[in-house]
């Protein structure tokens, strides 16, 4: 049997989940999809276009062809998405 404190805590957690769900929809509607974009030029390397996109995914593109060269897992910018397939090998 739940105590009064446990019940109140459970209700507060459920209310927080609902608030967060509503807030994420507001962010999705009003925040730009691309949060950061930078053309990276390095000596002796091809240029790349790096974008940080909602919801926390980094995508790397070839700026000349637009081909997607790499894609991170959501919220894990240094980990390659296992579903990523290079454009030339689909």
N, C-alpha and C positions, 0 to 999 in steps of 0.2 A: 504494500500500500504506500502511496506517495504521501510525503509530508506536505504541509502547506508551502514551505520554502521550496521544495523540489517542484511543486506545481507552478509556483510563480516563476521560478527560473526557467522551466520548460516553456511557459507561455512567452516569456521575454525573448527566449532564443527563437521561437517561431515568429514573433513579431519582427525581430531583427532580420531574419531570412526574407520576410516579405518586403521590408524596407529596402534591403540590398537588391532584391530582384527588381523592384521599381526603379531604384537608382541606376542600375545597370542598363535598363531600357532607356532612361533619360540620356545617359552618356552615349549609348549607341545611336540615338536619334540626333544628338546635338554636337557630339565631338567629331572632329574630322577623322576620316578613316586613316589617313596618313599623318602620323604624329611627328615624324622626323624624316627628312630626306637629304641625302648628301651624295654628290658625285665625288668619288675617290679616285685620285690620280696618283700613281706611284711610279717611280722610275723603273723601267724594264718590266712592267706589268701592264696588262690591259686595264683600261678604266672599268670601274664598276659603279653601279648606282645602288646605294644601300638605303632601305626604307624600314622604319619601325612603324608597324600598322596595328590598329586595333584588332584583336585584343592582346597585344603584346607579342606579336610575331615579327621577326626580322626576315626580310626578303632581300635577296641580292640579285640584281639584274644586269644584263649586258646593255649598256646605254645605247648602243648602235642598233641592235636587233630587237631589244625588248625581251629577250629570252630570260626566263627565270633560271638563275644559276645555283641558288641555294635557298632553303627555307627552314627556319628554326621551329622548334616546338613552341607552343604558346607558353609564355612566361619563362622560357629557358633559352635565352638568346644564343648560347654556345652549343646547343644540341640540335643536330640535324633532324628534321621531321622524318620519321621512317617511311611516310607515304610520299616523300619527295621523289620525283623522277626527273632527271635532267631532260631538257627540251629535245636534245638530239637523240635520246634513247627511249622515247615513249613507245 
